Amino acid sequence: MSELVTGEAVALELRPAKLPSRGLAVLLDLAAAVTVYVVVTLGLVAATASLDEAARTAVSIATFVLVLVGGPILVETLTHGRSLGKLACGLRVVRDDGGPIRFRHALVRGLLGVIEILMTFGVVACVASLVSARGRRLGDVFAGTLVVRERVPAGQGGFVPPPPPWLMGRFAGLDLSAVPDGLWLAVRQYLTRMRQLDPRVGSSMAERLAADVAGCTGAPVPPGVPPAMFLAAVLHERQTREAQRTFGGAGAPAAPAAPPTPAAPAGAGVPVLPPPAHAPATVSPVVPSAGAGAEAAGDSGPNSGASAGRPATGFVPPA
């Protein structure tokens, strides 16, 4: 397993960042953090002028910790490893297996960064990056992370073949938490380069990797499934779960829309309800005549009693 990992370093086929680009990114991040710290400090000095010396000292320490230590941790957690300086330099912090970092990774990097970068003016971080084969400082070593370059020329990234459609979602209930990151890295490396290997060597390597993954998950390889297809399906399942955890299920399929209500045929009419048992008699509209005005003015006829509760307009009032 170590032979598959050594020399490749990154699961996503990205190049590890070198010391100059990392130093420039750290300088940009420090410039942004110091600017925010100075602005916040000036505001707090004006707001805490009436407090005693001990209270002002406590506020200053809390501001330093929150802005210069908690700020980078929060930014790396929310952006998944892309701070302002790293975004400008085309860098990103990832886990050893190539996945996005979480809060615990950013916390370890931030706490050790206080000692490596702030207290020693970056001397410890530079020495550790020069000694490390992948340019990692102590915070990356203890957090299990790696700073890589995101801007890679087209055509240099490896392509992981997708599993066949009949294996999609077959391993949704498989427990993948016990599979170590090094094994995931080896599986991805194999799937990326399996077409470049000798068929016999690639077959034996796929069998060994499939046996290791099956031993960690506790479920054997299904009969009739080639080891390479099994590895591709399991890796696809892991990537799907990582995407759901990262984006909060934003990529979940939407619920199917309700089928449209079929339109009525052209010749079909609206169904008419039967009339009530005791329907009132329909009053025919009265066409106004020349003498209607005089009758409405005060002439009472034989039907004046029946039309006393109804306006003399010639129209039937609404119910």
Disulfide bonds with the S-S distance in Angstrom:
none
